[in-house]
């Protein structure tokens, strides 16, 4: 029987949602492994960033609606699922991972995690089901683990000192990692890879994402 892996998206676009290359490479890796993919998003309105100028566009959109652009319309509200509905979870990066899964983008180590996200991560962790976080999303995952009173998890965002300090500030252990690799904490069943925290291009980030996704699938 195929393993069912959740893919948690936060919109469509690196500056205000999920990074599209990272999401697509995650989908491709899961598909090649034969996984059944459960496409998930939080249901939240957000301020759109113009990806040409990098400035707010004045528009407001919805994370589920935007995430459905990546999944060809197949999307489920995270609030309606639990750890029982999947064997593992993969969380692509993009700035939405630091703006919508938590408010890390604004508050750093003082951030809090979106309640529905915290509930799902808590359920998966307690059920010993693996979770992968890509690019910047390990910061929100580290924050969630702190709220669950879990510490000492080995994680990476690559080698960015500022973000690494925050990972450690959440009580986890940052490990420097090259873009083509991932960090696997087998004891906690947490997998992380730098992707576009290091880049520089889609070909560079593909091996690390594939390795991270395979690690989740193998542990599921």
N, C-alpha and C positions, 0 to 999 in steps of 0.2 A: 504493500500500500504506500502511495506517495505521502511524504511528509508535508504537512501544511505549515507554511511559513508566512507570518505577517510581514508586510512591508509598510512602514509608517511614513507617510508623506506629509508635508507642511505647506503645499502650494506648488507653484510652477515657476521656477526661476531663482537663480542663486542669491539675488540681493534681498528677496523678501519671502522666499519659500524653499522648496527642495531644489537642490542642484540637479539639473536635468541629466547631465552625463552620469553622475553618480547613481541616480535613480534608475536610469536605463541599463547601466552596466550591472546593477544589482538584480534587476528583472531578468536580464540575459543569463547571468550566472545561475540564478534559481531555476530558470526554465531548462537550462542544459543539465542540471542535476535531476530534473524530473519532479521538482517540487510543485505542489499546489500552492498558488500565491493568494493570500488574503490581503487585498489592498485596503489600507486603513488611512484615515486622516482625522484630525480633530476638526470640530465644527466651530469655526471662529472667523469673525471678520477682521480684516487687517488693512493697514495703509499700504497702498501699492507704491513700489519704487520703480521709477522709469529706468529700464536697464540700459538705455543709451546715455542718459545724463548722470545716473546714479542718485538722482534727487527724487523726493516724493512727487508723485504725479497729481495728487489731489483726489485720486480715486480710492474707493474702498471695495475690496473683493472678499471672497470667502475661501478659506483654505480647502474645504472639501470640493467646491466647484472647480477651483484651480488645479487641485491634485488630480481630478478626473481627466484633465487634459493629457496627463502623462499615461494614465491607465486605460485610455480609450473608453472612458465612461464608467468603469467598474470601480466603485469606491464605497466603503462602509464607514460609518461614524464610529470612532474608537469607543465612544460612550456605550455602544450597544454590544460590545464583545468583552470576553474575559480570557484569561490564560487557558481555560478549557477549550477554547476555539482554535488553538494553534499549537504547534510543536516548538516554535521559536519565533524570533522577531529580528528584522533587519531595519535599521534606521539610517537612510541616506542623509548626507549633509546638506549644505546650503544654509543661508543665514536664518531661514525659518526654524532650523533646529535650535537656534539660540534665542529666537524671538517668540516662537509660538509654543514649543514644547516646555519652555520655561521662560523666565524673563532675564536670563543670563546676559543677554546682549546689553541690557540697561543697568543691571545691578551686580554683575559679576558674582563673586562668592557669596553675596547676600541674597541671591535669587531664590525664588520658589518655583516649584514645578507645577504645571497644569494638572489639576486634580485627576482628570481621566487618564492622563499619561502616567501619573504616579500610581494609580490603581492598577493599571495593566502591568507596568514594570514590577510592581510589588507582587502581583499574582504569579508572573512568570518566574521571578526570582525564588519565591517560596516553593514553586512547583519544580524547581531545578530544570527549567527550560532555558536554553541559551538566547542571549541577546547580542546583536552586533550593532555598533554605532560607528558611523563613518564621518570623517572630516571634523567639523565643529560639534556634531551632536554628542560626542563623548562628554562634553562639558555638562549638558543637560542630564545625561545619564549619570554622571558622577554626582550631580546635585540630587537626583532622585534617590540614589543609593544612600546618600547622607541622610535624607529624610526618612529612609527605611532603617536607619541605624546600622548600615552596612559600611564598613571601612576596609582599607587595605587592599582594594582591588587594583590590580595592575592594568593600566590603561595608557593610550597614547593619542596625541593629536599631532604627532610628528616631532618637531623640535622647537616650536615657538615658545620662548621662555615665559612670556606674559600669560599665555593660556595654560602652560604647564604648571605655573604657580597656583592658578585657580584649581586645577585638578587636584593638586596636593592639598590645597586649602579646603576642599570638600572631604578630606580624609582618605583620599585614594592615593595611589602611587603612580606618578607619571613615569613612563619609560620612553626614551627617545627611539624612534623607529623610522626607517627609510620608507619612501612612498610605495615601493613594490612589495612591502611586507605588511604583516599585521601582528598585533600583540594578542595572544590568547591566554586568558586567566582560566585555566581548566577548573580550578577549585570553585570559582564563582560562576563559571560558564558565561563570561563576558569577553567579547571580541571587539577590538577596535583597530582602525587603520587610518592613516593620515589623509589619503586622497588629495583633494585640492588645497588642504592646508600646506602641502608641499608642491603638488603638481609636477611639471608645469602644464601638461596636456593630457588629453583623454587616453592616449596610449601609455602614458606613464602611470596613471592611476589604476588602470585596468587590472594588473596582476594583484595588487593589494586588495582590491575589492573582491576579486574572484576568490582569493585565499580566505578572506574574512567570511564571505558567504558560505564557502565550502565548510569552514570550521563550524559554523552554526548548524548547517545541515547535518554534518557528521555527528554532532553532539545531541541533536534533537531526537 
